[in-house]
Each structure stands twice: as structure tokens, then as C-alpha cells.
Amino acid sequence: MIPQGLKERIDGDFQMSGSATTVRWLPADGLLDELNLLVHPIAVGHGQRLFEDGPTHALKLVKSETFETGVLNLRYEAP
């Protein structure tokens, strides 16, 4: 758990890596400023959705990059 007011107390940025659970938790608590996603070109018939049923969070795509492997690096900012 991130202590309340942490964003206001630090000088600079902090980053966090995590699972789909973490990605859903950050915007729900108002802690997401930027989201970087690596999308791998693999088609599967099942799996966990990144954002399950819940509130909608507007994101703006600010950068995209395609690697030679076909992996996409997508950077979004929360308005």
C-alpha cells in the first residue's frame, strides 16, 4: 500500500511494476499519472482482462513504439 500523500512528499517521479491487479488498483485510488504497456503479439483464447468491469479511466496515448519482435510499447497519460 502506498502511504497517503506520498506523491506530494517526494521530489521527482516514482515507478511501479506490477500485475493486472496493481494496474487496476492505481487509477482507482487516483495514483496513476502514466501507464506503460508492453503488448505481445500472441493470440490466446482466454486470460485475465487488464481492466475488468469497473469505472472507466480516460487515458491519452502519448507515445508508441514497435520493436522488431512485434511487441508494442504504449505510453498513456492520465489527464
PDB file with SEQRES, HELIX, SHEET and CRYST1 records, atoms N, CA, C and O in Angstrom:
SEQRES   1 A   79  MET ILE PRO GLN GLY LEU LYS GLU ARG ILE ASP GLY ASP          
SEQRES   2 A   79  PHE GLN MET SER GLY SER ALA THR THR VAL ARG TRP LEU          
SEQRES   3 A   79  PRO ALA ASP GLY LEU LEU ASP GLU LEU ASN LEU LEU VAL          
SEQRES   4 A   79  HIS PRO ILE ALA VAL GLY HIS GLY GLN ARG LEU PHE GLU          
SEQRES   5 A   79  ASP GLY PRO THR HIS ALA LEU LYS LEU VAL LYS SER GLU          
SEQRES   6 A   79  THR PHE GLU THR GLY VAL LEU ASN LEU ARG TYR GLU ALA          
SEQRES   7 A   79  PRO                                                          
HELIX    1 AA1 LEU A    6  ARG A    9  1                                   4    
HELIX    2 AA2 ALA A   20  ALA A   28  1                                   9    
SHEET    1 AA1 3 GLU A  34  VAL A  39  0                                        
SHEET    2 AA1 3 LEU A  72  GLU A  77 -1                                        
SHEET    3 AA1 3 LYS A  60  THR A  66 -1                                        
CRYST1    1.000    1.000    1.000  90.00  90.00  90.00 P 1           1          
ATOM      1  N   MET A   1       0.846  -1.190   0.000  1.00  0.00           N  
ATOM      2  CA  MET A   1       0.000   0.000   0.000  1.00  0.00           C  
ATOM      3  C   MET A   1       0.884   1.244   0.000  1.00  0.00           C  
ATOM      4  O   MET A   1       1.874   1.311   0.729  1.00  0.00           O  
ATOM      5  N   ILE A   2       0.527   2.213  -0.809  1.00  0.00           N  
ATOM      6  CA  ILE A   2       1.269   3.468  -0.896  1.00  0.00           C  
ATOM      7  C   ILE A   2       0.732   4.423   0.162  1.00  0.00           C  
ATOM      8  O   ILE A   2      -0.475   4.662   0.220  1.00  0.00           O  
ATOM      9  N   PRO A   3       1.619   4.979   1.008  1.00  0.00           N  
ATOM     10  CA  PRO A   3       1.167   5.890   2.057  1.00  0.00           C  
ATOM     11  C   PRO A   3       0.454   7.109   1.477  1.00  0.00           C  
ATOM     12  O   PRO A   3       0.847   7.641   0.439  1.00  0.00           O  
ATOM     13  N   GLN A   4      -0.587   7.535   2.158  1.00  0.00           N  
ATOM     14  CA  GLN A   4      -1.358   8.695   1.722  1.00  0.00           C  
ATOM     15  C   GLN A   4      -0.457   9.923   1.664  1.00  0.00           C  
ATOM     16  O   GLN A   4       0.321  10.166   2.587  1.00  0.00           O  
ATOM     17  N   GLY A   5      -0.557  10.698   0.587  1.00  0.00           N  
ATOM     18  CA  GLY A   5       0.225  11.914   0.439  1.00  0.00           C  
ATOM     19  C   GLY A   5       1.638  11.694  -0.070  1.00  0.00           C  
ATOM     20  O   GLY A   5       2.420  12.643  -0.120  1.00  0.00           O  
ATOM     21  N   LEU A   6       1.994  10.462  -0.454  1.00  0.00           N  
ATOM     22  CA  LEU A   6       3.354  10.182  -0.894  1.00  0.00           C  
ATOM     23  C   LEU A   6       3.734  11.003  -2.122  1.00  0.00           C  
ATOM     24  O   LEU A   6       4.845  11.529  -2.191  1.00  0.00           O  
ATOM     25  N   LYS A   7       2.826  11.120  -3.093  1.00  0.00           N  
ATOM     26  CA  LYS A   7       3.129  11.877  -4.305  1.00  0.00           C  
ATOM     27  C   LYS A   7       3.498  13.318  -3.988  1.00  0.00           C  
ATOM     28  O   LYS A   7       4.342  13.901  -4.668  1.00  0.00           O  
ATOM     29  N   GLU A   8       2.890  13.892  -2.982  1.00  0.00           N  
ATOM     30  CA  GLU A   8       3.154  15.279  -2.623  1.00  0.00           C  
ATOM     31  C   GLU A   8       4.455  15.428  -1.833  1.00  0.00           C  
ATOM     32  O   GLU A   8       5.019  16.521  -1.786  1.00  0.00           O  
ATOM     33  N   ARG A   9       4.940  14.350  -1.214  1.00  0.00           N  
ATOM     34  CA  ARG A   9       6.120  14.433  -0.342  1.00  0.00           C  
ATOM     35  C   ARG A   9       7.425  14.128  -1.049  1.00  0.00           C  
ATOM     36  O   ARG A   9       8.490  14.408  -0.498  1.00  0.00           O  
ATOM     37  N   ILE A  10       7.385  13.561  -2.258  1.00  0.00           N  
ATOM     38  CA  ILE A  10       8.634  13.210  -2.924  1.00  0.00           C  
ATOM     39  C   ILE A  10       8.977  14.242  -3.991  1.00  0.00           C  
ATOM     40  O   ILE A  10       8.100  14.917  -4.531  1.00  0.00           O  
ATOM     41  N   ASP A  11      10.267  14.348  -4.281  1.00  0.00           N  
ATOM     42  CA  ASP A  11      10.754  15.238  -5.327  1.00  0.00           C  
ATOM     43  C   ASP A  11      11.108  14.369  -6.521  1.00  0.00           C  
ATOM     44  O   ASP A  11      12.120  13.668  -6.493  1.00  0.00           O  
ATOM     45  N   GLY A  12      10.299  14.402  -7.564  1.00  0.00           N  
ATOM     46  CA  GLY A  12      10.562  13.591  -8.742  1.00  0.00           C  
ATOM     47  C   GLY A  12       9.494  12.538  -8.948  1.00  0.00           C  
ATOM     48  O   GLY A  12       8.401  12.610  -8.386  1.00  0.00           O  
ATOM     49  N   ASP A  13       9.836  11.558  -9.769  1.00  0.00           N  
ATOM     50  CA  ASP A  13       8.890  10.514 -10.144  1.00  0.00           C  
ATOM     51  C   ASP A  13       9.171   9.231  -9.380  1.00  0.00           C  
ATOM     52  O   ASP A  13      10.283   9.007  -8.902  1.00  0.00           O  
ATOM     53  N   PHE A  14       8.153   8.397  -9.272  1.00  0.00           N  
ATOM     54  CA  PHE A  14       8.396   7.029  -8.827  1.00  0.00           C  
ATOM     55  C   PHE A  14       7.652   6.099  -9.760  1.00  0.00           C  
ATOM     56  O   PHE A  14       6.593   6.425 -10.296  1.00  0.00           O  
ATOM     57  N   GLN A  15       8.244   4.923  -9.934  1.00  0.00           N  
ATOM     58  CA  GLN A  15       7.693   3.951 -10.863  1.00  0.00           C  
ATOM     59  C   GLN A  15       7.336   2.686 -10.117  1.00  0.00           C  
ATOM     60  O   GLN A  15       7.884   2.386  -9.056  1.00  0.00           O  
ATOM     61  N   MET A  16       6.405   1.953 -10.696  1.00  0.00           N  
ATOM     62  CA  MET A  16       5.968   0.717 -10.077  1.00  0.00           C  
ATOM     63  C   MET A  16       5.661  -0.289 -11.173  1.00  0.00           C  
ATOM     64  O   MET A  16       4.967   0.034 -12.137  1.00  0.00           O  
ATOM     65  N   SER A  17       6.162  -1.485 -11.035  1.00  0.00           N  
ATOM     66  CA  SER A  17       5.836  -2.564 -11.957  1.00  0.00           C  
ATOM     67  C   SER A  17       4.881  -3.492 -11.233  1.00  0.00           C  
ATOM     68  O   SER A  17       4.953  -3.655 -10.015  1.00  0.00           O  
ATOM     69  N   GLY A  18       3.989  -4.096 -11.995  1.00  0.00           N  
ATOM     70  CA  GLY A  18       3.076  -4.988 -11.317  1.00  0.00           C  
ATOM     71  C   GLY A  18       2.165  -5.747 -12.247  1.00  0.00           C  
ATOM     72  O   GLY A  18       2.290  -5.703 -13.471  1.00  0.00           O  
ATOM     73  N   SER A  19       1.268  -6.425 -11.634  1.00  0.00           N  
ATOM     74  CA  SER A  19       0.325  -7.280 -12.325  1.00  0.00           C  
ATOM     75  C   SER A  19      -0.917  -6.492 -12.743  1.00  0.00           C  
ATOM     76  O   SER A  19      -1.010  -5.287 -12.506  1.00  0.00           O  
ATOM     77  N   ALA A  20      -1.850  -7.177 -13.358  1.00  0.00           N  
ATOM     78  CA  ALA A  20      -3.120  -6.554 -13.730  1.00  0.00           C  
ATOM     79  C   ALA A  20      -3.831  -6.017 -12.493  1.00  0.00           C  
ATOM     80  O   ALA A  20      -4.497  -4.984 -12.565  1.00  0.00           O  
ATOM     81  N   THR A  21      -3.700  -6.696 -11.369  1.00  0.00           N  
ATOM     82  CA  THR A  21      -4.324  -6.237 -10.128  1.00  0.00           C  
ATOM     83  C   THR A  21      -3.776  -4.871  -9.731  1.00  0.00           C  
ATOM     84  O   THR A  21      -4.535  -3.983  -9.343  1.00  0.00           O  
ATOM     85  N   THR A  22      -2.466  -4.704  -9.828  1.00  0.00           N  
ATOM     86  CA  THR A  22      -1.836  -3.421  -9.499  1.00  0.00           C  
ATOM     87  C   THR A  22      -2.300  -2.334 -10.457  1.00  0.00           C  
ATOM     88  O   THR A  22      -2.603  -1.219 -10.032  1.00  0.00           O  
ATOM     89  N   VAL A  23      -2.356  -2.651 -11.747  1.00  0.00           N  
ATOM     90  CA  VAL A  23      -2.770  -1.665 -12.751  1.00  0.00           C  
ATOM     91  C   VAL A  23      -4.200  -1.202 -12.502  1.00  0.00           C  
ATOM     92  O   VAL A  23      -4.509  -0.029 -12.711  1.00  0.00           O  
ATOM     93  N   ARG A  24      -5.071  -2.094 -12.062  1.00  0.00           N  
ATOM     94  CA  ARG A  24      -6.456  -1.703 -11.757  1.00  0.00           C  
ATOM     95  C   ARG A  24      -6.533  -0.885 -10.470  1.00  0.00           C  
ATOM     96  O   ARG A  24      -7.381   0.000 -10.355  1.00  0.00           O  
ATOM     97  N   TRP A  25      -5.673  -1.161  -9.517  1.00  0.00           N  
ATOM     98  CA  TRP A  25      -5.711  -0.509  -8.210  1.00  0.00           C  
ATOM     99  C   TRP A  25      -5.242   0.944  -8.273  1.00  0.00           C  
ATOM    100  O   TRP A  25      -5.822   1.805  -7.613  1.00  0.00           O  
ATOM    101  N   LEU A  26      -4.203   1.227  -9.056  1.00  0.00           N  
ATOM    102  CA  LEU A  26      -3.630   2.580  -9.097  1.00  0.00           C  
ATOM    103  C   LEU A  26      -4.618   3.649  -9.554  1.00  0.00           C  
ATOM    104  O   LEU A  26      -4.778   4.643  -8.846  1.00  0.00           O  
ATOM    105  N   PRO A  27      -5.291   3.502 -10.701  1.00  0.00           N  
ATOM    106  CA  PRO A  27      -6.233   4.562 -11.091  1.00  0.00           C  
ATOM    107  C   PRO A  27      -7.444   4.641 -10.171  1.00  0.00           C  
ATOM    108  O   PRO A  27      -8.004   5.719  -9.978  1.00  0.00           O  
ATOM    109  N   ALA A  28      -7.850   3.519  -9.606  1.00  0.00           N  
ATOM    110  CA  ALA A  28      -9.000   3.523  -8.698  1.00  0.00           C  
ATOM    111  C   ALA A  28      -8.718   4.374  -7.463  1.00  0.00           C  
ATOM    112  O   ALA A  28      -9.636   4.938  -6.867  1.00  0.00           O  
ATOM    113  N   ASP A  29      -7.433   4.463  -7.082  1.00  0.00           N  
ATOM    114  CA  ASP A  29      -7.046   5.263  -5.918  1.00  0.00           C  
ATOM    115  C   ASP A  29      -6.438   6.608  -6.301  1.00  0.00           C  
ATOM    116  O   ASP A  29      -5.863   7.295  -5.456  1.00  0.00           O  
ATOM    117  N   GLY A  30      -6.563   6.988  -7.581  1.00  0.00           N  
ATOM    118  CA  GLY A  30      -6.061   8.288  -8.028  1.00  0.00           C  
ATOM    119  C   GLY A  30      -4.549   8.389  -8.056  1.00  0.00           C  
ATOM    120  O   GLY A  30      -4.010   9.488  -7.923  1.00  0.00           O  
ATOM    121  N   LEU A  31      -3.842   7.269  -8.225  1.00  0.00           N  
ATOM    122  CA  LEU A  31      -2.388   7.266  -8.167  1.00  0.00           C  
ATOM    123  C   LEU A  31      -1.712   7.053  -9.508  1.00  0.00           C  
ATOM    124  O   LEU A  31      -0.490   6.916  -9.565  1.00  0.00           O  
ATOM    125  N   LEU A  32      -2.480   7.021 -10.591  1.00  0.00           N  
ATOM    126  CA  LEU A  32      -1.900   6.767 -11.898  1.00  0.00           C  
ATOM    127  C   LEU A  32      -1.752   8.069 -12.670  1.00  0.00           C  
ATOM    128  O   LEU A  32      -2.738   8.747 -12.957  1.00  0.00           O  
ATOM    129  N   ASP A  33      -0.507   8.414 -13.005  1.00  0.00           N  
ATOM    130  CA  ASP A  33      -0.228   9.565 -13.856  1.00  0.00           C  
ATOM    131  C   ASP A  33       0.146   9.110 -15.259  1.00  0.00           C  
ATOM    132  O   ASP A  33      -0.165   9.782 -16.243  1.00  0.00           O  
ATOM    133  N   GLU A  34       0.817   7.966 -15.346  1.00  0.00           N  
ATOM    134  CA  GLU A  34       1.296   7.450 -16.617  1.00  0.00           C  
ATOM    135  C   GLU A  34       1.253   5.930 -16.573  1.00  0.00           C  
ATOM    136  O   GLU A  34       1.527   5.319 -15.540  1.00  0.00           O  
ATOM    137  N   LEU A  35       0.906   5.326 -17.705  1.00  0.00           N  
ATOM    138  CA  LEU A  35       0.823   3.870 -17.803  1.00  0.00           C  
ATOM    139  C   LEU A  35       1.600   3.420 -19.022  1.00  0.00           C  
ATOM    140  O   LEU A  35       1.323   3.860 -20.138  1.00  0.00           O  
ATOM    141  N   ASN A  36       2.571   2.544 -18.816  1.00  0.00           N  
ATOM    142  CA  ASN A  36       3.339   1.957 -19.910  1.00  0.00           C  
ATOM    143  C   ASN A  36       2.939   0.502 -20.050  1.00  0.00           C  
ATOM    144  O   ASN A  36       3.010  -0.268 -19.092  1.00  0.00           O  
ATOM    145  N   LEU A  37       2.515   0.129 -21.257  1.00  0.00           N  
ATOM    146  CA  LEU A  37       2.091  -1.244 -21.513  1.00  0.00           C  
ATOM    147  C   LEU A  37       2.955  -1.858 -22.604  1.00  0.00           C  
ATOM    148  O   LEU A  37       3.236  -1.223 -23.621  1.00  0.00           O  
ATOM    149  N   LEU A  38       3.370  -3.088 -22.383  1.00  0.00           N  
ATOM    150  CA  LEU A  38       4.025  -3.871 -23.421  1.00  0.00           C  
ATOM    151  C   LEU A  38       2.994  -4.871 -23.910  1.00  0.00           C  
ATOM    152  O   LEU A  38       2.501  -5.695 -23.140  1.00  0.00           O  
ATOM    153  N   VAL A  39       2.670  -4.796 -25.199  1.00  0.00           N  
ATOM    154  CA  VAL A  39       1.666  -5.677 -25.793  1.00  0.00           C  
ATOM    155  C   VAL A  39       2.397  -6.664 -26.692  1.00  0.00           C  
ATOM    156  O   VAL A  39       3.046  -6.276 -27.664  1.00  0.00           O  
ATOM    157  N   HIS A  40       2.283  -7.948 -26.355  1.00  0.00           N  
ATOM    158  CA  HIS A  40       2.955  -9.006 -27.100  1.00  0.00           C  
ATOM    159  C   HIS A  40       2.002  -9.593 -28.140  1.00  0.00           C  
ATOM    160  O   HIS A  40       0.825  -9.803 -27.847  1.00  0.00           O  
ATOM    161  N   PRO A  41       2.496  -9.859 -29.349  1.00  0.00           N  
ATOM    162  CA  PRO A  41       1.639 -10.355 -30.433  1.00  0.00           C  
ATOM    163  C   PRO A  41       1.347 -11.851 -30.309  1.00  0.00           C  
ATOM    164  O   PRO A  41       1.803 -12.662 -31.115  1.00  0.00           O  
ATOM    165  N   ILE A  42       0.582 -12.188 -29.285  1.00  0.00           N  
ATOM    166  CA  ILE A  42       0.213 -13.578 -29.046  1.00  0.00           C  
ATOM    167  C   ILE A  42      -1.304 -13.627 -28.909  1.00  0.00           C  
ATOM    168  O   ILE A  42      -1.877 -12.909 -28.089  1.00  0.00           O  
ATOM    169  N   ALA A  43      -1.947 -14.456 -29.695  1.00  0.00           N  
ATOM    170  CA  ALA A  43      -3.401 -14.604 -29.619  1.00  0.00           C  
ATOM    171  C   ALA A  43      -3.725 -15.813 -28.751  1.00  0.00           C  
ATOM    172  O   ALA A  43      -3.258 -16.921 -29.011  1.00  0.00           O  
ATOM    173  N   VAL A  44      -4.524 -15.587 -27.725  1.00  0.00           N  
ATOM    174  CA  VAL A  44      -4.940 -16.674 -26.845  1.00  0.00           C  
ATOM    175  C   VAL A  44      -6.456 -16.654 -26.731  1.00  0.00           C  
ATOM    176  O   VAL A  44      -7.088 -15.615 -26.921  1.00  0.00           O  
ATOM    177  N   GLY A  45      -7.020 -17.780 -26.428  1.00  0.00           N  
ATOM    178  CA  GLY A  45      -8.472 -17.880 -26.332  1.00  0.00           C  
ATOM    179  C   GLY A  45      -9.016 -17.582 -24.958  1.00  0.00           C  
ATOM    180  O   GLY A  45     -10.229 -17.629 -24.754  1.00  0.00           O  
ATOM    181  N   HIS A  46      -8.158 -17.279 -24.014  1.00  0.00           N  
ATOM    182  CA  HIS A  46      -8.609 -16.991 -22.652  1.00  0.00           C  
ATOM    183  C   HIS A  46      -7.550 -16.150 -21.942  1.00  0.00           C  
ATOM    184  O   HIS A  46      -6.464 -15.925 -22.476  1.00  0.00           O  
ATOM    185  N   GLY A  47      -7.862 -15.708 -20.783  1.00  0.00           N  
ATOM    186  CA  GLY A  47      -6.918 -14.926 -19.992  1.00  0.00           C  
ATOM    187  C   GLY A  47      -7.628 -13.873 -19.178  1.00  0.00           C  
ATOM    188  O   GLY A  47      -8.841 -13.695 -19.285  1.00  0.00           O  
ATOM    189  N   GLN A  48      -6.863 -13.181 -18.365  1.00  0.00           N  
ATOM    190  CA  GLN A  48      -7.408 -12.146 -17.498  1.00  0.00           C  
ATOM    191  C   GLN A  48      -7.399 -10.810 -18.233  1.00  0.00           C  
ATOM    192  O   GLN A  48      -6.397 -10.436 -18.843  1.00  0.00           O  
ATOM    193  N   ARG A  49      -8.506 -10.103 -18.172  1.00  0.00           N  
ATOM    194  CA  ARG A  49      -8.575  -8.773 -18.775  1.00  0.00           C  
ATOM    195  C   ARG A  49      -7.778  -7.795 -17.919  1.00  0.00           C  
ATOM    196  O   ARG A  49      -7.734  -7.922 -16.695  1.00  0.00           O  
ATOM    197  N   LEU A  50      -7.155  -6.829 -18.567  1.00  0.00           N  
ATOM    198  CA  LEU A  50      -6.380  -5.836 -17.829  1.00  0.00           C  
ATOM    199  C   LEU A  50      -7.296  -4.995 -16.948  1.00  0.00           C  
ATOM    200  O   LEU A  50      -7.035  -4.809 -15.759  1.00  0.00           O  
ATOM    201  N   PHE A  51      -8.369  -4.491 -17.542  1.00  0.00           N  
ATOM    202  CA  PHE A  51      -9.348  -3.729 -16.772  1.00  0.00           C  
ATOM    203  C   PHE A  51     -10.667  -4.484 -16.811  1.00  0.00           C  
ATOM    204  O   PHE A  51     -11.328  -4.545 -17.847  1.00  0.00           O  
ATOM    205  N   GLU A  52     -11.039  -5.049 -15.693  1.00  0.00           N  
ATOM    206  CA  GLU A  52     -12.300  -5.774 -15.612  1.00  0.00           C  
ATOM    207  C   GLU A  52     -13.438  -4.775 -15.440  1.00  0.00           C  
ATOM    208  O   GLU A  52     -13.208  -3.566 -15.420  1.00  0.00           O  
ATOM    209  N   ASP A  53     -14.649  -5.271 -15.319  1.00  0.00           N  
ATOM    210  CA  ASP A  53     -15.800  -4.395 -15.128  1.00  0.00           C  
ATOM    211  C   ASP A  53     -15.557  -3.469 -13.946  1.00  0.00           C  
ATOM    212  O   ASP A  53     -15.230  -3.921 -12.849  1.00  0.00           O  
ATOM    213  N   GLY A  54     -15.714  -2.215 -14.167  1.00  0.00           N  
ATOM    214  CA  GLY A  54     -15.480  -1.226 -13.128  1.00  0.00           C  
ATOM    215  C   GLY A  54     -15.524   0.159 -13.730  1.00  0.00           C  
ATOM    216  O   GLY A  54     -15.993   0.335 -14.854  1.00  0.00           O  
ATOM    217  N   PRO A  55     -15.041   1.143 -12.998  1.00  0.00           N  
ATOM    218  CA  PRO A  55     -15.095   2.512 -13.504  1.00  0.00           C  
ATOM    219  C   PRO A  55     -14.189   2.695 -14.719  1.00  0.00           C  
ATOM    220  O   PRO A  55     -13.201   1.979 -14.888  1.00  0.00           O  
ATOM    221  N   THR A  56     -14.541   3.660 -15.554  1.00  0.00           N  
ATOM    222  CA  THR A  56     -13.756   3.992 -16.737  1.00  0.00           C  
ATOM    223  C   THR A  56     -12.740   5.067 -16.370  1.00  0.00           C  
ATOM    224  O   THR A  56     -13.058   6.012 -15.648  1.00  0.00           O  
ATOM    225  N   HIS A  57     -11.526   4.917 -16.868  1.00  0.00           N  
ATOM    226  CA  HIS A  57     -10.467   5.896 -16.622  1.00  0.00           C  
ATOM    227  C   HIS A  57      -9.955   6.375 -17.975  1.00  0.00           C  
ATOM    228  O   HIS A  57      -9.449   5.579 -18.765  1.00  0.00           O  
ATOM    229  N   ALA A  58     -10.082   7.647 -18.241  1.00  0.00           N  
ATOM    230  CA  ALA A  58      -9.621   8.210 -19.512  1.00  0.00           C  
ATOM    231  C   ALA A  58      -8.096   8.210 -19.544  1.00  0.00           C  
ATOM    232  O   ALA A  58      -7.443   8.635 -18.591  1.00  0.00           O  
ATOM    233  N   LEU A  59      -7.541   7.729 -20.647  1.00  0.00           N  
ATOM    234  CA  LEU A  59      -6.097   7.737 -20.847  1.00  0.00           C  
ATOM    235  C   LEU A  59      -5.808   8.317 -22.222  1.00  0.00           C  
ATOM    236  O   LEU A  59      -6.588   8.132 -23.157  1.00  0.00           O  
ATOM    237  N   LYS A  60      -4.692   9.014 -22.345  1.00  0.00           N  
ATOM    238  CA  LYS A  60      -4.298   9.610 -23.617  1.00  0.00           C  
ATOM    239  C   LYS A  60      -3.002   8.946 -24.083  1.00  0.00           C  
ATOM    240  O   LYS A  60      -2.003   8.959 -23.364  1.00  0.00           O  
ATOM    241  N   LEU A  61      -3.017   8.367 -25.284  1.00  0.00           N  
ATOM    242  CA  LEU A  61      -1.810   7.768 -25.846  1.00  0.00           C  
ATOM    243  C   LEU A  61      -0.844   8.881 -26.212  1.00  0.00           C  
ATOM    244  O   LEU A  61      -1.185   9.759 -27.005  1.00  0.00           O  
ATOM    245  N   VAL A  62       0.361   8.856 -25.645  1.00  0.00           N  
ATOM    246  CA  VAL A  62       1.335   9.909 -25.911  1.00  0.00           C  
ATOM    247  C   VAL A  62       2.564   9.398 -26.649  1.00  0.00           C  
ATOM    248  O   VAL A  62       3.332  10.190 -27.195  1.00  0.00           O  
ATOM    249  N   LYS A  63       2.759   8.075 -26.671  1.00  0.00           N  
ATOM    250  CA  LYS A  63       3.898   7.530 -27.397  1.00  0.00           C  
ATOM    251  C   LYS A  63       3.639   6.059 -27.696  1.00  0.00           C  
ATOM    252  O   LYS A  63       3.061   5.340 -26.881  1.00  0.00           O  
ATOM    253  N   SER A  64       4.073   5.622 -28.873  1.00  0.00           N  
ATOM    254  CA  SER A  64       4.027   4.202 -29.202  1.00  0.00           C  
ATOM    255  C   SER A  64       5.305   3.838 -29.943  1.00  0.00           C  
ATOM    256  O   SER A  64       5.857   4.629 -30.707  1.00  0.00           O  
ATOM    257  N   GLU A  65       5.750   2.626 -29.692  1.00  0.00           N  
ATOM    258  CA  GLU A  65       6.977   2.132 -30.312  1.00  0.00           C  
ATOM    259  C   GLU A  65       6.779   0.656 -30.620  1.00  0.00           C  
ATOM    260  O   GLU A  65       6.244  -0.089 -29.799  1.00  0.00           O  
ATOM    261  N   THR A  66       7.211   0.235 -31.799  1.00  0.00           N  
ATOM    262  CA  THR A  66       7.129  -1.167 -32.183  1.00  0.00           C  
ATOM    263  C   THR A  66       8.541  -1.735 -32.261  1.00  0.00           C  
ATOM    264  O   THR A  66       9.396  -1.201 -32.969  1.00  0.00           O  
ATOM    265  N   PHE A  67       8.779  -2.819 -31.531  1.00  0.00           N  
ATOM    266  CA  PHE A  67      10.079  -3.472 -31.562  1.00  0.00           C  
ATOM    267  C   PHE A  67      10.125  -4.476 -32.712  1.00  0.00           C  
ATOM    268  O   PHE A  67       9.084  -4.853 -33.252  1.00  0.00           O  
ATOM    269  N   GLU A  68      11.326  -4.907 -33.085  1.00  0.00           N  
ATOM    270  CA  GLU A  68      11.494  -5.857 -34.179  1.00  0.00           C  
ATOM    271  C   GLU A  68      10.729  -7.156 -33.936  1.00  0.00           C  
ATOM    272  O   GLU A  68      10.353  -7.836 -34.891  1.00  0.00           O  
ATOM    273  N   THR A  69      10.498  -7.501 -32.701  1.00  0.00           N  
ATOM    274  CA  THR A  69       9.787  -8.733 -32.346  1.00  0.00           C  
ATOM    275  C   THR A  69       8.281  -8.614 -32.550  1.00  0.00           C  
ATOM    276  O   THR A  69       7.560  -9.608 -32.470  1.00  0.00           O  
ATOM    277  N   GLY A  70       7.801  -7.383 -32.817  1.00  0.00           N  
ATOM    278  CA  GLY A  70       6.365  -7.149 -32.942  1.00  0.00           C  
ATOM    279  C   GLY A  70       5.733  -6.671 -31.650  1.00  0.00           C  
ATOM    280  O   GLY A  70       4.553  -6.321 -31.640  1.00  0.00           O  
ATOM    281  N   VAL A  71       6.480  -6.645 -30.569  1.00  0.00           N  
ATOM    282  CA  VAL A  71       5.982  -6.148 -29.288  1.00  0.00           C  
ATOM    283  C   VAL A  71       5.763  -4.641 -29.389  1.00  0.00           C  
ATOM    284  O   VAL A  71       6.604  -3.911 -29.914  1.00  0.00           O  
ATOM    285  N   LEU A  72       4.619  -4.187 -28.876  1.00  0.00           N  
ATOM    286  CA  LEU A  72       4.322  -2.756 -28.838  1.00  0.00           C  
ATOM    287  C   LEU A  72       4.603  -2.214 -27.450  1.00  0.00           C  
ATOM    288  O   LEU A  72       4.258  -2.841 -26.449  1.00  0.00           O  
ATOM    289  N   ASN A  73       5.221  -1.063 -27.393  1.00  0.00           N  
ATOM    290  CA  ASN A  73       5.418  -0.332 -26.141  1.00  0.00           C  
ATOM    291  C   ASN A  73       4.501   0.890 -26.226  1.00  0.00           C  
ATOM    292  O   ASN A  73       4.737   1.788 -27.034  1.00  0.00           O  
ATOM    293  N   LEU A  74       3.474   0.926 -25.408  1.00  0.00           N  
ATOM    294  CA  LEU A  74       2.491   2.011 -25.444  1.00  0.00           C  
ATOM    295  C   LEU A  74       2.576   2.820 -24.158  1.00  0.00           C  
ATOM    296  O   LEU A  74       2.574   2.264 -23.059  1.00  0.00           O  
ATOM    297  N   ARG A  75       2.650   4.134 -24.306  1.00  0.00           N  
ATOM    298  CA  ARG A  75       2.695   5.003 -23.125  1.00  0.00           C  
ATOM    299  C   ARG A  75       1.443   5.887 -23.118  1.00  0.00           C  
ATOM    300  O   ARG A  75       1.160   6.601 -24.079  1.00  0.00           O  
ATOM    301  N   TYR A  76       0.718   5.818 -22.027  1.00  0.00           N  
ATOM    302  CA  TYR A  76      -0.502   6.609 -21.832  1.00  0.00           C  
ATOM    303  C   TYR A  76      -0.319   7.537 -20.650  1.00  0.00           C  
ATOM    304  O   TYR A  76       0.398   7.219 -19.702  1.00  0.00           O  
ATOM    305  N   GLU A  77      -0.966   8.676 -20.712  1.00  0.00           N  
ATOM    306  CA  GLU A  77      -1.010   9.599 -19.575  1.00  0.00           C  
ATOM    307  C   GLU A  77      -2.454   9.747 -19.126  1.00  0.00           C  
ATOM    308  O   GLU A  77      -3.380   9.725 -19.936  1.00  0.00           O  
ATOM    309  N   ALA A  78      -2.623   9.897 -17.837  1.00  0.00           N  
ATOM    310  CA  ALA A  78      -3.937  10.179 -17.279  1.00  0.00           C  
ATOM    311  C   ALA A  78      -4.117  11.698 -17.301  1.00  0.00           C  
ATOM    312  O   ALA A  78      -3.249  12.431 -16.826  1.00  0.00           O  
ATOM    313  N   PRO A  79      -5.233  12.171 -17.848  1.00  0.00           N  
ATOM    314  CA  PRO A  79      -5.435  13.627 -17.929  1.00  0.00           C  
ATOM    315  C   PRO A  79      -5.588  14.265 -16.555  1.00  0.00           C  
ATOM    316  O   PRO A  79      -5.764  15.480 -16.455  1.00  0.00           O  
TER     317      PRO A  79                                                      
END                                                                             
